Amino acid sequence: MREAGPADGEAVAQLVRELAEYEREPRAATATGEDFARALEPGSGVGCLLAEVDGPDGVEVAGMALWYTTFSTWQGRRGMWLEDLFVRPQHRRRGIARSFFARMGQLCAERGYGRLEWWVLDWNTPAHGFYRSLGAAPEEGWTTWRLDGERLAALAPRATGSAP
């Protein structure tokens, strides 16, 4: 396992496309290798771990855990938001995901982060079981909200002048 950098942009983009396929949203993953190369620049607040295994043609990427830093006003501390964790199907059940969580936990401890958070699709019951085996629990009573695309762009014209 190693930390990804800008040179890994295309590998990360490919894993994200495979994850989108698994999550039944293949057209939603539009990020390119160049996008990830920029995102993985040092100091960006985005981090990524890559799991590598020996394959028939040499070392191959088996999975990734990609995160960014957050901030909790209640704790007054930074945290880590795990945006995507994906292990290629042929490499599952080998402890890779558990190793990702162990390393992210270590990074949180080293950096003084107060939280490691993520979301998971309701239908992904294998993931729910795995996360519970780690001691994680869902946040009851919270609903994720989102603005994106045209709805997000529509907010900009409203930002004229100062706040009331």
DSSP file (Angstrom, degrees, kcal/mol; ACC not computed):
  #  RESIDUE AA STRUCTURE BP1 BP2  ACC     N-H-->O    O-->H-N    N-H-->O    O-->H-N    TCO  KAPPA ALPHA  PHI   PSI    X-CA   Y-CA   Z-CA
    1    1 A M              0   0    0      0, 0.0     2,-0.3     0, 0.0    50,-0.2   0.000 360.0 360.0 360.0 139.8    0.0    0.0    0.0
    2    2 A R  E     -A   50   0A   0     48,-2.3    48,-3.2     0, 0.0     2,-0.3  -0.975 360.0 -96.8-148.5 160.8    1.2    3.4   -0.9
    3    3 A E  E     -A   49   0A   0     -2,-0.3    46,-0.3    46,-0.2     2,-0.1  -0.643  42.0-128.1 -79.4 136.3    0.1    7.0   -1.1
    4    4 A A        -     0   0    0     44,-3.3    44,-0.3    -2,-0.3    -1,-0.1  -0.470  26.7-173.0 -81.1 154.6   -0.9    8.1   -4.6
    5    5 A G    >   -     0   0    0     -2,-0.1     3,-2.3    42,-0.1    36,-0.2  -0.734  46.8 -72.8-133.9-175.1    0.5   11.2   -6.2
    6    6 A P  G >  S+     0   0    0      0, 0.0     3,-1.7     0, 0.0     4,-0.2   0.813 125.1  63.4 -53.7 -34.3   -0.1   13.2   -9.4
    7    7 A A  G 3  S+     0   0    0      1,-0.3     3,-0.3     2,-0.1     4,-0.2   0.669  97.3  59.7 -66.2 -14.6    1.5   10.5  -11.5
    8    8 A D  G <> S+     0   0    0     -3,-2.3     4,-2.4     1,-0.2    -1,-0.3   0.293  70.7 111.3 -94.5   8.9   -1.3    8.1  -10.5
    9    9 A G  H <> S+     0   0    0     -3,-1.7     4,-2.4     1,-0.2    -1,-0.2   0.880  77.5  45.8 -53.3 -46.5   -4.1   10.3  -11.9
   10   10 A E  H  > S+     0   0    0     -3,-0.3     4,-2.3     2,-0.2    -1,-0.2   0.889 111.6  51.8 -68.4 -38.1   -5.0    7.9  -14.7
   11   11 A A  H  > S+     0   0    0      2,-0.2     4,-2.0    -4,-0.2    -1,-0.2   0.910 112.0  47.1 -62.8 -41.5   -5.0    4.8  -12.4
   12   12 A V  H  X S+     0   0    0     -4,-2.4     4,-2.5     2,-0.2    -2,-0.2   0.917 110.3  52.5 -66.1 -43.0   -7.3    6.6  -10.0
   13   13 A A  H  X S+     0   0    0     -4,-2.4     4,-2.1    -5,-0.2    -2,-0.2   0.901 109.1  50.3 -59.7 -40.8   -9.6    7.7  -12.8
   14   14 A Q  H  X S+     0   0    0     -4,-2.3     4,-2.1     2,-0.2    -1,-0.2   0.916 110.3  49.0 -64.6 -43.0   -9.9    4.1  -14.0
   15   15 A L  H  X S+     0   0    0     -4,-2.0     4,-2.4     1,-0.2    -2,-0.2   0.893 109.9  52.2 -63.3 -39.1  -10.7    2.9  -10.5
   16   16 A V  H  X S+     0   0    0     -4,-2.5     4,-2.7     2,-0.2    -1,-0.2   0.899 108.2  51.1 -64.6 -40.0  -13.4    5.6  -10.1
   17   17 A R  H  X S+     0   0    0     -4,-2.1     4,-1.9     2,-0.2    -1,-0.2   0.903 110.6  49.0 -63.3 -40.0  -14.9    4.5  -13.4
   18   18 A E  H  X S+     0   0    0     -4,-2.1     4,-2.2     2,-0.2    -2,-0.2   0.887 111.2  50.0 -66.1 -38.7  -15.0    0.9  -12.2
   19   19 A L  H  X S+     0   0    0     -4,-2.4     4,-2.5     2,-0.2    -2,-0.2   0.921 108.4  52.4 -64.0 -43.8  -16.6    2.0   -9.0
   20   20 A A  H  <>S+     0   0    0     -4,-2.7     5,-3.1     1,-0.2    -2,-0.2   0.882 108.7  51.0 -60.6 -38.3  -19.2    4.0  -10.9
   21   21 A E  H ><5S+     0   0    0     -4,-1.9     3,-1.5     3,-0.2    -1,-0.2   0.934 110.5  48.6 -62.5 -46.2  -20.0    0.9  -12.9
   22   22 A Y  H 3<5S+     0   0    0     -4,-2.2    -2,-0.2     1,-0.3    -1,-0.2   0.877 110.4  51.6 -60.6 -38.6  -20.4   -1.1   -9.7
   23   23 A E  T 3<5S-     0   0    0     -4,-2.5    -1,-0.3    -5,-0.1    -2,-0.2   0.289 117.6-113.8 -85.5  10.9  -22.6    1.6   -8.2
   24   24 A R  T < 5S+     0   0    0     -3,-1.5    -3,-0.2    -5,-0.1    -2,-0.1   0.765  92.3 101.6  66.1  28.9  -24.8    1.5  -11.3
   25   25 A E    >>< +     0   0    0     -5,-3.1     3,-1.6    -6,-0.2     4,-0.6  -0.353  33.1 153.5-134.0  53.5  -23.9    5.0  -12.4
   26   26 A P  G >4 S+     0   0    0      0, 0.0     3,-0.6     0, 0.0    -5,-0.2   0.810  74.0  50.6 -60.6 -31.5  -21.3    4.5  -15.2
   27   27 A R  G 34 S+     0   0    0      1,-0.2    -6,-0.0    -7,-0.1    -2,-0.0   0.619  96.5  71.6 -80.9 -10.8  -22.0    7.8  -16.9
   28   28 A A  G <4 S+     0   0    0     -3,-1.6     2,-1.2     1,-0.1    -1,-0.2   0.762  77.1  83.1 -76.6 -23.9  -21.7    9.9  -13.7
   29   29 A A    <<  +     0   0    0     -4,-0.6    -1,-0.1    -3,-0.6    -8,-0.0  -0.681  46.0 148.6 -85.7  97.5  -17.9    9.4  -13.5
   30   30 A T        +     0   0    0     -2,-1.2    -1,-0.2     2,-0.1    -2,-0.1   0.462  27.3 119.4-108.6  -4.6  -16.6   12.2  -15.7
   31   31 A A        -     0   0    0     -3,-0.1     2,-0.2   -18,-0.1   -14,-0.1  -0.342  51.3-146.2 -65.7 143.6  -13.3   13.0  -14.0
   32   32 A T     >  -     0   0    0      1,-0.1     4,-2.0    -2,-0.0     5,-0.2  -0.537  28.3-102.6-103.4 170.3  -10.2   12.5  -16.1
   33   33 A G  H  > S+     0   0    0      1,-0.2     4,-2.3     2,-0.2     5,-0.1   0.866 124.4  54.7 -58.1 -37.0   -6.7   11.4  -15.2
   34   34 A E  H  > S+     0   0    0      2,-0.2     4,-2.2     1,-0.2    -1,-0.2   0.882 104.0  54.5 -65.9 -38.2   -5.6   15.0  -15.4
   35   35 A D  H  > S+     0   0    0      1,-0.2     4,-2.3     2,-0.2    -2,-0.2   0.934 112.2  43.3 -59.5 -45.9   -8.3   16.0  -12.9
   36   36 A F  H  X S+     0   0    0     -4,-2.0     4,-2.0     2,-0.2    -2,-0.2   0.852 108.4  58.3 -71.3 -33.2   -7.0   13.5  -10.4
   37   37 A A  H  < S+     0   0    0     -4,-2.3    -1,-0.2     2,-0.2    -2,-0.2   0.927 111.2  42.9 -59.8 -43.6   -3.4   14.5  -11.1
   38   38 A R  H >< S+     0   0    0     -4,-2.2     3,-1.4     1,-0.2    -2,-0.2   0.913 113.0  52.4 -66.6 -42.6   -4.3   18.0  -10.1
   39   39 A A  H 3< S+     0   0    0     -4,-2.3     7,-0.4     1,-0.3    -1,-0.2   0.805 106.4  54.5 -65.0 -29.2   -6.3   16.9   -7.1
   40   40 A L  T 3< S+     0   0    0     -4,-2.0    -1,-0.3    -5,-0.1    -2,-0.2   0.250  76.4 127.4 -93.6  13.6   -3.5   14.8   -5.8
   41   41 A E  S X  S-     0   0    0     -3,-1.4     3,-1.7   -36,-0.2     5,-0.3  -0.437  75.4 -90.6 -64.0 142.5   -0.9   17.6   -5.7
   42   42 A P  T 3  S+     0   0    0      0, 0.0    -1,-0.1     0, 0.0     5,-0.1  -0.268 113.0  22.3 -54.8 139.1    0.8   17.9   -2.3
   43   43 A G  T 3  S+     0   0    0      3,-0.1    -2,-0.1    -3,-0.1    -3,-0.1   0.481  86.7 116.7  83.7   3.6   -1.1   20.3    0.0
   44   44 A S  S <  S-     0   0    0     -3,-1.7     3,-0.1     2,-0.3    -4,-0.1   0.686  81.7-121.0 -77.9 -17.9   -4.4   20.0   -1.9
   45   45 A G  S    S+     0   0    0      1,-0.3    24,-1.7    -4,-0.2     2,-0.4   0.434  81.6 109.3  87.1  -0.4   -6.2   18.4    1.1
   46   46 A V  E     + B   0  68A   0     -7,-0.4    -1,-0.3    -5,-0.3     2,-0.3  -0.913  45.3 179.9-109.2 135.8   -7.0   15.4   -1.0
   47   47 A G  E     - B   0  67A   0     20,-2.6    20,-2.8    -2,-0.4     2,-0.3  -0.931   7.7-171.8-132.7 159.0   -5.3   12.1   -0.3
   48   48 A C  E     - B   0  66A   0    -44,-0.3   -44,-3.3    -2,-0.3     2,-0.4  -0.976  10.3-155.2-152.5 134.8   -5.4    8.6   -1.8
   49   49 A L  E     -AB   3  65A   0     16,-2.6    16,-1.9    -2,-0.3     2,-0.4  -0.906  12.3-158.5-106.3 139.8   -4.0    5.2   -0.9
   50   50 A L  E     -AB   2  64A   0    -48,-3.2   -48,-2.3    -2,-0.4     2,-0.5  -0.973   6.4-148.3-117.6 133.4   -3.4    2.6   -3.6
   51   51 A A  E     - B   0  63A   0     12,-2.3    11,-3.2    -2,-0.4    12,-1.1  -0.870  18.9-166.7 -96.5 130.6   -3.2   -1.1   -2.9
   52   52 A E  E     - B   0  61A   0     -2,-0.5     2,-0.3     9,-0.3     9,-0.2  -0.934   7.4-177.6-121.0 143.7   -0.8   -2.9   -5.2
   53   53 A V  E     - B   0  60A   0      7,-2.6     7,-3.0    -2,-0.4     2,-0.4  -0.920  35.9 -97.7-133.2 158.7   -0.5   -6.6   -5.7
   54   54 A D  E     + B   0  59A   0     -2,-0.3     5,-0.2     5,-0.2     7,-0.0  -0.668  48.1 179.7 -76.8 128.0    1.8   -8.8   -7.8
   55   55 A G  E >   - B   0  58A   0      3,-3.0     3,-1.7    -2,-0.4    -1,-0.0  -0.649  46.1 -90.2-120.2 178.9    0.0   -9.9  -11.0
   56   56 A P  T 3  S+     0   0    0      0, 0.0     3,-0.1     0, 0.0    -2,-0.0   0.781 128.7  40.2 -63.3 -26.3    1.0  -12.0  -14.0
   57   57 A D  T 3  S-     0   0    0      1,-0.4     2,-0.3     0, 0.0    -3,-0.0   0.121 128.1 -86.0-107.5  19.6    2.3   -8.9  -15.8
   58   58 A G  E <  S-B   55   0A   0     -3,-1.7    -3,-3.0     2,-0.0    -1,-0.4  -0.779  85.6  -2.2 111.9-158.1    4.0   -7.3  -12.7
   59   59 A V  E     -B   54   0A   0     -2,-0.3     2,-0.3    -5,-0.2    -5,-0.2  -0.508  66.1-175.4 -73.7 133.9    2.6   -5.0  -10.1
   60   60 A E  E     -B   53   0A   0     -7,-3.0    -7,-2.6    -2,-0.2     2,-0.5  -0.951  30.7-108.3-129.8 152.5   -1.1   -4.0  -10.6
   61   61 A V  E     +B   52   0A   0     -2,-0.3    -9,-0.3    -9,-0.2     3,-0.1  -0.668  31.0 179.8 -80.1 125.2   -3.4   -1.7   -8.7
   62   62 A A  E     -     0   0A   0    -11,-3.2    26,-3.0    -2,-0.5     2,-0.3   0.685  58.4 -31.1 -99.0 -23.5   -5.9   -3.7   -6.7
   63   63 A G  E     -BC  51  87A   0    -12,-1.1   -12,-2.3    24,-0.3     2,-0.3  -0.989  51.1-134.5-179.1 177.3   -7.9   -0.8   -5.1
   64   64 A M  E     -BC  50  86A   0     22,-2.7    22,-2.6    -2,-0.3     2,-0.4  -0.984   6.5-155.3-149.8 156.8   -7.9    2.7   -3.7
   65   65 A A  E     -BC  49  85A   0    -16,-1.9   -16,-2.6    -2,-0.3     2,-0.4  -0.961  22.0-171.5-132.5 117.0   -9.2    4.8   -0.8
   66   66 A L  E     +BC  48  84A   0     18,-3.1    18,-1.9    -2,-0.4    17,-1.7  -0.939  13.2 160.6-116.9 130.5   -9.6    8.5   -1.7
   67   67 A W  E     -BC  47  82A   0    -20,-2.8   -20,-2.6    -2,-0.4     2,-0.3  -0.855  23.1-154.5-139.7 170.7  -10.3   11.1    0.9
   68   68 A Y  E     -BC  46  81A   0     13,-1.7    13,-3.0    -2,-0.3   -22,-0.2  -0.956  33.1 -96.0-142.6 162.9  -10.2   14.8    1.7
   69   69 A T  E     - C   0  80A   0    -24,-1.7    11,-0.2    -2,-0.3     2,-0.2  -0.532  37.9-177.4 -83.0 147.7  -10.0   16.8    4.9
   70   70 A T  E     - C   0  79A   0      9,-2.2     9,-1.6    -2,-0.2     2,-0.4  -0.668  18.3-129.5-125.4-178.0  -13.1   18.2    6.6
   71   71 A F  E     - C   0  78A   0      7,-0.3     2,-0.6    -2,-0.2     7,-0.2  -0.983   6.7-151.9-141.9 131.4  -13.6   20.4    9.7
   72   72 A S  E  >> - C   0  77A   0      5,-3.0     4,-2.2    -2,-0.4     5,-1.0  -0.898   2.8-166.4-101.9 117.6  -15.9   19.8   12.6
   73   73 A T  T  45S+     0   0    0     -2,-0.6    -1,-0.2     2,-0.2     5,-0.0   0.828  91.6  56.3 -69.2 -29.9  -17.0   23.0   14.4
   74   74 A W  T  45S+     0   0    0      1,-0.2    -1,-0.2    -3,-0.1    -2,-0.0   0.886 119.4  29.7 -69.4 -37.9  -18.2   20.9   17.3
   75   75 A Q  T  45S-     0   0    0      2,-0.2    -2,-0.2     0, 0.0    -1,-0.2   0.690  96.8-135.8 -91.5 -20.7  -14.8   19.3   17.8
   76   76 A G  T  <5S+     0   0    0     -4,-2.2     2,-0.3     1,-0.3    -3,-0.2   0.798  70.7 104.9  67.4  27.6  -12.8   22.3   16.5
   77   77 A R  E   <S-C   72   0A   0     -5,-1.0    -5,-3.0    36,-0.0    -1,-0.3  -0.936  74.0-105.0-138.1 157.5  -10.7   19.8   14.6
   78   78 A R  E     -C   71   0A   0     -2,-0.3    36,-2.5    -7,-0.2    37,-0.4  -0.342  36.2-172.1 -72.6 162.8  -10.1   18.5   11.1
   79   79 A G  E     -C   70   0A   0     -9,-1.6    -9,-2.2    34,-0.3     2,-0.5  -0.841  23.0-108.3-143.1-177.9  -11.4   15.2   10.0
   80   80 A M  E     -Cd  69 116A   0     35,-2.3    37,-2.7    -2,-0.3     2,-0.6  -0.980  18.4-159.3-122.2 127.3  -11.2   12.8    7.1
   81   81 A W  E     -Cd  68 117A   0    -13,-3.0   -13,-1.7    -2,-0.5     2,-1.0  -0.935  13.5-146.0-105.7 115.0  -14.0   12.2    4.6
   82   82 A L  E     +Cd  67 118A   0     35,-3.2    37,-0.5    -2,-0.6   -15,-0.3  -0.704  20.8 178.5 -79.2 105.5  -13.6    9.0    2.7
   83   83 A E  E     +     0   0A   0    -17,-1.7     2,-0.4    -2,-1.0   -16,-0.2   0.920  64.2   6.5 -77.9 -45.0  -15.1    9.8   -0.6
   84   84 A D  E     -C   66   0A   0    -18,-1.9   -18,-3.1    34,-0.0     2,-0.4  -0.993  52.4-179.8-144.9 134.6  -14.4    6.5   -2.3
   85   85 A L  E     +C   65   0A   0     -2,-0.4     2,-0.4   -20,-0.2   -20,-0.2  -0.996  19.8 166.2-127.6 126.6  -13.1    3.1   -1.3
   86   86 A F  E     -C   64   0A   0    -22,-2.6   -22,-2.7    -2,-0.4     2,-0.5  -0.981  18.5-174.7-146.9 129.9  -12.9    0.5   -4.1
   87   87 A V  E     -C   63   0A   0     -2,-0.4   -24,-0.3   -24,-0.2     5,-0.1  -0.994  38.5-111.3-120.8 127.5  -11.3   -2.9   -4.3
   88   88 A R    >   -     0   0    0    -26,-3.0     3,-2.6    -2,-0.5     4,-0.4  -0.273  31.0-115.3 -57.0 140.3  -11.4   -4.6   -7.7
   89   89 A P  G >  S+     0   0    0      0, 0.0     3,-1.3     0, 0.0    -1,-0.1   0.825 113.1  57.2 -50.4 -39.9  -13.6   -7.7   -7.4
   90   90 A Q  G 3  S+     0   0    0      1,-0.3    -2,-0.1   -28,-0.0   -28,-0.0   0.611 110.2  46.1 -69.8  -9.4  -10.8  -10.2   -8.1
   91   91 A H  G X  S+     0   0    0     -3,-2.6     3,-0.5   -29,-0.2     5,-0.4   0.328  86.6 116.6-113.5   5.6   -8.9   -8.8   -5.1
   92   92 A R  T <   +     0   0    0     -3,-1.3    -4,-0.0    -4,-0.4     0, 0.0  -0.305  64.3  35.0 -74.0 160.2  -11.7   -8.7   -2.6
   93   93 A R  T 3  S+     0   0    0      1,-0.1    -1,-0.2    -2,-0.0    -3,-0.0   0.775  87.9 103.2  67.0  30.0  -11.7  -10.8    0.6
   94   94 A R  S <  S-     0   0    0     -3,-0.5    -2,-0.1     0, 0.0    -1,-0.1   0.267 100.2-100.6-118.8   6.5   -7.9  -10.4    1.0
   95   95 A G  S  > S+     0   0    0      3,-0.0     4,-2.0     4,-0.0     5,-0.1   0.544  85.0 126.4  88.2   6.9   -7.9   -7.8    3.7
   96   96 A I  H  > S+     0   0    0     -5,-0.4     4,-2.3     2,-0.2     5,-0.1   0.941  74.3  46.3 -65.7 -47.9   -7.2   -4.9    1.4
   97   97 A A  H  > S+     0   0    0      1,-0.2     4,-2.2     2,-0.2    -1,-0.2   0.907 112.5  51.0 -62.5 -41.2  -10.2   -2.8    2.6
   98   98 A R  H  > S+     0   0    0      1,-0.2     4,-2.3     2,-0.2    -1,-0.2   0.888 109.5  51.2 -62.2 -38.5   -9.4   -3.5    6.2
   99   99 A S  H  X S+     0   0    0     -4,-2.0     4,-2.5     2,-0.2    -2,-0.2   0.881 106.7  54.2 -66.1 -38.2   -5.8   -2.4    5.5
  100  100 A F  H  X S+     0   0    0     -4,-2.3     4,-2.8     1,-0.2    -2,-0.2   0.948 110.4  46.1 -58.3 -48.1   -7.0    0.8    4.0
  101  101 A F  H  X S+     0   0    0     -4,-2.2     4,-2.6     1,-0.2    -2,-0.2   0.886 110.4  53.2 -64.9 -38.1   -9.0    1.6    7.1
  102  102 A A  H  X S+     0   0    0     -4,-2.3     4,-2.0     2,-0.2    -1,-0.2   0.931 112.6  44.5 -61.5 -44.2   -6.1    0.7    9.4
  103  103 A R  H  X S+     0   0    0     -4,-2.5     4,-2.6     2,-0.2    -2,-0.2   0.904 113.1  49.9 -68.8 -40.5   -3.9    3.2    7.5
  104  104 A M  H  X S+     0   0    0     -4,-2.8     4,-2.6     2,-0.2    -1,-0.2   0.901 110.2  51.5 -64.7 -38.4   -6.5    5.9    7.4
  105  105 A G  H  X S+     0   0    0     -4,-2.6     4,-2.3    -5,-0.2    -1,-0.2   0.904 109.9  49.6 -61.0 -41.1   -7.0    5.5   11.1
  106  106 A Q  H  X S+     0   0    0     -4,-2.0     4,-2.8     2,-0.2    -2,-0.2   0.918 110.6  49.6 -63.4 -44.0   -3.2    5.8   11.6
  107  107 A L  H  X S+     0   0    0     -4,-2.6     4,-2.2     2,-0.2     6,-0.3   0.906 109.9  51.4 -62.1 -41.5   -3.2    9.0    9.5
  108  108 A C  H  X>S+     0   0    0     -4,-2.6     5,-2.3     2,-0.2     4,-0.8   0.926 112.1  46.6 -60.7 -44.3   -6.1   10.4   11.5
  109  109 A A  H ><5S+     0   0    0     -4,-2.3     3,-0.7     1,-0.2    -2,-0.2   0.932 113.0  48.8 -63.9 -45.7   -4.2    9.7   14.7
  110  110 A E  H 3<5S+     0   0    0     -4,-2.8    -1,-0.2     1,-0.2    -2,-0.2   0.849 117.4  41.4 -62.2 -35.1   -0.9   11.2   13.4
  111  111 A R  H 3<5S-     0   0    0     -4,-2.2    -1,-0.2    -5,-0.2    -2,-0.2   0.450 111.0-116.1 -95.6  -2.5   -2.7   14.3   12.1
  112  112 A G  T <<5 +     0   0    0     -4,-0.8    -3,-0.2    -3,-0.7     2,-0.2   0.745  53.7 166.2  74.8  23.2   -4.9   14.8   15.1
  113  113 A Y      < -     0   0    0     -5,-2.3   -34,-0.3    -6,-0.3    -1,-0.2  -0.506  28.7-155.7 -73.4 139.8   -8.1   14.3   13.1
  114  114 A G        +     0   0    0    -36,-2.5     2,-0.3    -2,-0.2   -35,-0.2   0.581  68.6  32.1 -92.5 -11.2  -11.2   13.8   15.2
  115  115 A R        -     0   0    0    -37,-0.4   -35,-2.3   -45,-0.1     2,-0.4  -0.991  46.7-163.4-147.3 150.8  -13.3   11.9   12.7
  116  116 A L  E     +d   80   0A   0     -2,-0.3     2,-0.3   -37,-0.2   -35,-0.2  -0.964  34.0 170.3-128.4 116.4  -13.3    9.5    9.8
  117  117 A E  E     +d   81   0A   0    -37,-2.7   -35,-3.2    -2,-0.4     2,-0.3  -0.875  10.5 153.9-129.7 157.8  -16.6    9.6    7.9
  118  118 A W  E     -d   82   0A   0     -2,-0.3     2,-0.3   -37,-0.2   -35,-0.1  -0.961  29.9-122.7-165.0 171.4  -18.1    8.3    4.7
  119  119 A W        -     0   0    0    -37,-0.5     2,-0.3    -2,-0.3    -2,-0.0  -0.879  17.4-163.7-122.4 162.1  -21.3    7.3    3.1
  120  120 A V        -     0   0    0     -2,-0.3    -2,-0.0     8,-0.0     2,-0.0  -0.997  31.5 -98.8-143.8 142.9  -22.5    4.1    1.6
  121  121 A L    >   -     0   0    0     -2,-0.3     3,-1.4     1,-0.1     7,-0.2  -0.318  30.9-124.8 -61.1 141.7  -25.4    3.3   -0.7
  122  122 A D  T 3  S+     0   0    0      1,-0.3    -1,-0.1     6,-0.0     6,-0.1   0.849 108.9  52.6 -57.1 -37.1  -28.4    1.9    1.1
  123  123 A W  T 3  S+     0   0    0      1,-0.2     2,-2.2     2,-0.1    -1,-0.3   0.610  82.5  93.7 -77.8 -11.1  -28.5   -1.2   -1.1
  124  124 A N    X>  +     0   0    0     -3,-1.4     4,-1.9     1,-0.2     3,-0.5  -0.428  45.4 161.0 -84.6  68.3  -24.8   -2.1   -0.6
  125  125 A T  H 3>  +     0   0    0     -2,-2.2     4,-2.4     1,-0.2    -1,-0.2   0.813  67.8  60.2 -63.0 -32.8  -25.5   -4.5    2.3
  126  126 A P  H 3> S+     0   0    0      0, 0.0     4,-2.1     0, 0.0    -1,-0.2   0.921 107.9  46.6 -60.0 -39.3  -22.1   -6.3    2.0
  127  127 A A  H <> S+     0   0    0     -3,-0.5     4,-2.9     2,-0.2     5,-0.2   0.908 108.8  54.9 -66.8 -41.1  -20.4   -2.9    2.7
  128  128 A H  H  X S+     0   0    0     -4,-1.9     4,-2.3     1,-0.2    -1,-0.2   0.936 109.7  47.1 -56.7 -47.0  -22.7   -2.2    5.6
  129  129 A G  H  X S+     0   0    0     -4,-2.4     4,-1.8     1,-0.2    -1,-0.2   0.904 112.2  49.5 -61.9 -42.5  -21.7   -5.5    7.2
  130  130 A F  H  X S+     0   0    0     -4,-2.1     4,-0.9     2,-0.2    -2,-0.2   0.937 111.1  48.6 -62.7 -46.7  -18.0   -4.9    6.6
  131  131 A Y  H ><>S+     0   0    0     -4,-2.9     5,-2.1     1,-0.2     3,-0.7   0.891 109.7  52.0 -63.7 -39.2  -18.2   -1.4    8.2
  132  132 A R  H ><5S+     0   0    0     -4,-2.3     3,-1.5    -5,-0.2    -1,-0.2   0.873 103.1  59.5 -62.9 -35.4  -20.1   -2.7   11.2
  133  133 A S  H 3<5S+     0   0    0     -4,-1.8    -1,-0.2     1,-0.3    -2,-0.2   0.749 102.2  54.3 -65.3 -21.5  -17.3   -5.3   11.6
  134  134 A L  T <<5S-     0   0    0     -4,-0.9    -1,-0.3    -3,-0.7    -2,-0.2   0.585 125.6-104.0 -83.1 -11.5  -14.9   -2.4   12.0
  135  135 A G  T < 5S+     0   0    0     -3,-1.5    -3,-0.2    -4,-0.4    -2,-0.1   0.474  75.9 140.1  98.8   4.5  -17.0   -0.9   14.8
  136  136 A A      < -     0   0    0     -5,-2.1    -1,-0.3    -6,-0.2    -2,-0.1  -0.430  32.4-163.5 -78.9 156.8  -18.5    1.9   12.6
  137  137 A A        -     0   0    0     -2,-0.1     2,-0.1    -3,-0.1    -9,-0.0  -0.992  23.3-106.6-139.2 145.8  -22.1    2.9   12.9
  138  138 A P        -     0   0    0      0, 0.0     2,-1.0     0, 0.0   -19,-0.1  -0.382  34.3-113.6 -68.9 151.0  -24.4    4.8   10.6
  139  139 A E    >   -     0   0    0     -2,-0.1     3,-0.9     3,-0.1     2,-0.2  -0.768  35.8-153.5 -85.3 103.0  -25.4    8.3   11.6
  140  140 A E  T 3  S+     0   0    0     -2,-1.0     3,-0.1     1,-0.2    -3,-0.0  -0.505  72.0  28.2 -77.1 145.1  -29.1    8.1   12.3
  141  141 A G  T 3  S+     0   0    0      1,-0.2     2,-0.4    -2,-0.2    -1,-0.2   0.521  93.8 108.1  87.0   5.2  -31.2   11.2   11.8
  142  142 A W    <   -     0   0    0     -3,-0.9     2,-0.4     2,-0.0    -1,-0.2  -0.946  47.8-163.8-117.6 138.2  -29.1   12.9    9.2
  143  143 A T        -     0   0    0     -2,-0.4     2,-0.4    -3,-0.1    -3,-0.0  -0.974  20.7-126.1-119.9 133.5  -30.0   13.3    5.5
  144  144 A T        -     0   0    0     -2,-0.4     2,-0.3     2,-0.0    -2,-0.0  -0.629  27.6-168.3 -78.1 132.5  -27.5   14.1    2.8
  145  145 A W        -     0   0    0     -2,-0.4     2,-0.3     2,-0.0     0, 0.0  -0.875   4.4-171.2-118.1 152.9  -28.5   17.1    0.7
  146  146 A R        -     0   0    0     -2,-0.3     2,-0.4     2,-0.0    -2,-0.0  -0.998  20.2-170.2-149.6 142.5  -26.9   18.2   -2.5
  147  147 A L        +     0   0    0     -2,-0.3     2,-0.3     4,-0.0    -2,-0.0  -0.999  31.9 144.9-121.6 131.3  -26.8   21.1   -5.0
  148  148 A D    >>  +     0   0    0     -2,-0.4     3,-1.2     0, 0.0     4,-0.9  -0.952  43.9   8.5-153.7 174.3  -25.0   20.5   -8.3
  149  149 A G  H 3> S-     0   0    0     -2,-0.3     4,-2.3     1,-0.3     3,-0.3  -0.202 126.3  -5.4  54.8-133.9  -25.0   21.2  -12.0
  150  150 A E  H 3> S+     0   0    0      1,-0.2     4,-2.1     2,-0.2    -1,-0.3   0.840 134.6  57.3 -63.6 -35.3  -27.6   23.8  -13.1
  151  151 A R  H <4 S+     0   0    0     -3,-1.2     4,-0.4     2,-0.2    -1,-0.2   0.890 109.9  45.0 -65.5 -37.5  -29.1   24.1   -9.6
  152  152 A L  H >X S+     0   0    0     -4,-0.9     3,-1.4    -3,-0.3     4,-0.6   0.926 112.3  51.1 -69.3 -44.7  -25.8   25.0   -8.1
  153  153 A A  H >< S+     0   0    0     -4,-2.3     3,-0.9     1,-0.3    -2,-0.2   0.833 100.7  64.4 -61.5 -32.1  -25.1   27.5  -10.9
  154  154 A A  T 3< S+     0   0    0     -4,-2.1     4,-0.4     1,-0.2    -1,-0.3   0.695  92.8  63.6 -66.8 -18.2  -28.5   29.1  -10.4
  155  155 A L  T X4 S+     0   0    0     -3,-1.4     3,-1.4    -4,-0.4     4,-0.4   0.826  85.3  74.0 -73.9 -31.1  -27.4   30.2   -6.9
  156  156 A A  G X< S+     0   0    0     -3,-0.9     3,-2.0    -4,-0.6    -1,-0.2   0.873  90.0  55.0 -54.9 -45.6  -24.6   32.5   -8.2
  157  157 A P  G >  S+     0   0    0      0, 0.0     3,-0.6     0, 0.0    -1,-0.3   0.779 101.7  60.8 -60.7 -23.0  -27.0   35.3   -9.5
  158  158 A R  G <  S+     0   0    0     -3,-1.4    -2,-0.2    -4,-0.4    -3,-0.1   0.595  85.1  79.9 -77.1  -9.8  -28.5   35.5   -6.0
  159  159 A A  G <   +     0   0    0     -3,-2.0    -1,-0.2    -4,-0.4     2,-0.2   0.104  61.9 131.5 -88.4  24.1  -25.1   36.4   -4.5
  160  160 A T    <   -     0   0    0     -3,-0.6     2,-0.0     2,-0.1     0, 0.0  -0.525  66.6  -5.9 -76.9 142.8  -25.3   40.0   -5.5
  161  161 A G  S    S-     0   0    0     -2,-0.2     2,-0.2     2,-0.0    -3,-0.0  -0.253 105.5 -43.3  72.0-161.8  -24.6   42.6   -2.8
  162  162 A S        -     0   0    0      1,-0.1    -2,-0.1     2,-0.0     0, 0.0  -0.569  66.7 -85.0-102.0 166.5  -24.0   41.6    0.8
  163  163 A A              0   0    0     -2,-0.2    -1,-0.1     1,-0.1    -4,-0.0  -0.334 360.0 360.0 -66.2 150.1  -25.8   39.2    3.0
  164  164 A P              0   0    0      0, 0.0    -1,-0.1     0, 0.0    -3,-0.0   0.525 360.0 360.0 -64.4 360.0  -28.9   40.5    4.8
